[in-house]
Amino acid sequence: MNAITNDVIESLQSTLRGQVILPDDSDYDEARSIWNAMIDKRPGVIARCSGTADVMQAVQTAREHDLLLSVRSGGHNIAGSALCDGGLTIDLSSMNSVHIDPHARRAYVEPGATLGDFDHEAQAFGLATSLGINSTTGVAGLALGGGFGWLTRKHGMTVDSLVSVEIVTADGQRLWANADQNADLFWAVRGGGGSFGIVTLFDFKLQSVGPEVLSGLIVYPFDEAKSLLNQYREYVKTIPDDLSVWAVLRKAPPLPFLPPEVHGTEVVIFAFMHAGDVEEGESLVDPVRHFGEPVGEHVGLNPFTAWQQGFDPLLTPGARNYWKSHNFAELSDGAIDTVIKYVGTLPSPQCEIFIALMGGEANRVAADETAYAHRDVNFVLNVHGRWDEADQDDECIAWSRDFFNAATPYAMGGVYVNFMTEEETDRIGLAYGSNYDRLARIKQKYDPDNLFHTNQNIKPSS
Ligand SMILES: Cc1cc2nc3c(=O)[nH]c(=O)nc-3n(C[C@H](O)[C@H](O)[C@H](O)COP(=O)(O)OP(=O)(O)OC[C@H]3O[C@@H](n4cnc5c(N)ncnc54)[C@H](O)[C@@H]3O)c2cc1C
């Protein structure tokens, strides 16, 4: 890999419509900051592209000059793979338009759009697709890894709503990939991450959702955690796809509906959204309100766009983050005991354990139908190590790792690629699972020199 030379910079400056940002520029530090403040990479040049032509040009420049290349869309990836040290970062954050065709029920989305951008446009027509739970996340990275959130049980993974992509491949050419054109590539980008090229436009199917949805939080004291989680695991076996209920264990934030004495103490939070008839939702969720004696609840009709932002205050950019994740078929006694043990020793007020409920429509797709392979997962467990000061790094990282290791015996072995840290290269095979070999063959066809490798990388089969 070569360093960034004046030739490279002049070539980009003379050919791009967008901005070329260099280390001495006043906006360089802003341009290289991403969601996870642990990441402190310094690209040699940032090409903030304005359109597909810019992306094609930037890829050709990277290829001709043999440059290290990274791709940034929403900048949320925990591993910091959006940036690279000393190379060329192709920054798509300015390409963030979302165009909705309400009659065809389709969304045409540029890669820099966030989930909030998408929901804002789609909800103007009472439409949505299955995305994630934090509105500042990028659509691009989320969709390319699989994508799940409140609508996943009803409408499947984000990739299951993908109809077509425009993609710039390693030769700098623009292709369409869908069921009819470059179908192998289309299969690969639905869960294979960023290894195959740079997606410059996503075409998604849309569904009617909201505009208001029954949703909310039901909060319990931590000392009832064992009974609560035992009831939760049985209850979720009985609920229909319209309903999703997740469990979050952490110290209580100062939410206005919680008594002040609860703030800062460990709690079990059940967060839910029902994407169907309101009365039916009320009766379906009622058992969760009677798992024990809640210390507070905030349940009601909320605009879908507001609920999609419900967790934003807990997931703001700028904190230091170290996450680990496991897939689970079931919440066994051992898994529950391990969660409870580690929530009892949270090293910072922001550390938390998230249990996301999967299943439903996401699991009715065959494992080889898309590159996202984990169609038998019922829970994704995420440990969010999160804190503010660098001097807490060791303690918070150790807590996250210790919890992850202790929970491993109860997990399935697979992992959601979008929740992996930079150091987890040994888990890449587990992330792509049974689809890895097919992905490697497609990689060999479209990117034999592995130009796109600053990601949870699929190596070309040789
Ligand atoms: C606070 C938070 C909440 C989250 N919640 C959820 C959730 O509810 N559900 C869920 O499924 N995931 C969730 N995630 C994980 C999320 O899906 C990943 O972090 C994802 O990578 C974010 O995409 P991005 O575009 O913002 O990332 P970026 O950091 O910009 O990109 C990540 C990587 O994706 C690839 N990439 C990005 N754009 C392109 C492109 N246009 N073409 C080709 N490759 C590209 C590149 O390899 C890049 O390094 C969450 C993450 C965070 C930090």
The ligand as a Gaussian input file, in Angstrom:
#p B3LYP/6-31G(d) Opt

LIG

0 1
 C      -25.547000       3.046000      18.666000
 C      -25.674000       1.929000      17.684000
 C      -26.897000       1.302000      17.527000
 C      -27.027000       0.253000      16.605000
 N      -28.239000      -0.352000      16.477000
 C      -28.377000      -1.326000      15.560000
 C      -29.641000      -1.946000      15.363000
 O      -30.616000      -1.635000      16.029000
 N      -29.741000      -2.902000      14.418000
 C      -28.677000      -3.277000      13.649000
 O      -28.858000      -4.134000      12.788000
 N      -27.458000      -2.726000      13.823000
 C      -27.295000      -1.760000      14.757000
 N      -26.067000      -1.192000      14.949000
 C      -24.916000      -1.694000      14.192000
 C      -24.850000      -1.026000      12.841000
 O      -25.635000      -1.776000      11.950000
 C      -23.399000      -0.974000      12.326000
 O      -22.661000      -0.175000      13.194000
 C      -23.303000      -0.465000      10.912000
 O      -22.012000      -0.754000      10.421000
 C      -23.545000       1.013000      10.835000
 O      -23.548000       1.459000       9.506000
 P      -22.919000       2.878000       9.144000
 O      -23.203000       3.147000       7.733000
 O      -23.368000       3.888000      10.147000
 O      -21.394000       2.562000       9.431000
 P      -19.998000       2.998000       8.837000
 O      -19.090000       2.995000      10.028000
 O      -20.060000       4.211000       8.032000
 O      -19.665000       1.799000       7.889000
 C      -19.377000       0.544000       8.404000
 C      -18.748000      -0.325000       7.364000
 O      -19.735000      -0.702000       6.426000
 C      -19.197000      -0.712000       5.133000
 N      -19.920000       0.286000       4.347000
 C      -20.525000       1.402000       4.798000
 N      -21.132000       2.010000       3.790000
 C      -20.920000       1.283000       2.690000
 C      -21.323000       1.403000       1.342000
 N      -22.088000       2.413000       0.936000
 N      -20.931000       0.466000       0.468000
 C      -20.156000      -0.571000       0.866000
 N      -19.746000      -0.739000       2.134000
 C      -20.132000       0.185000       3.042000
 C      -17.752000      -0.393000       5.242000
 O      -17.017000      -1.582000       5.335000
 C      -17.673000       0.345000       6.545000
 O      -16.452000       0.225000       7.150000
 C      -25.907000      -0.150000      15.856000
 C      -24.675000       0.471000      16.036000
 C      -24.555000       1.493000      16.950000
 C      -23.214000       2.115000      17.164000

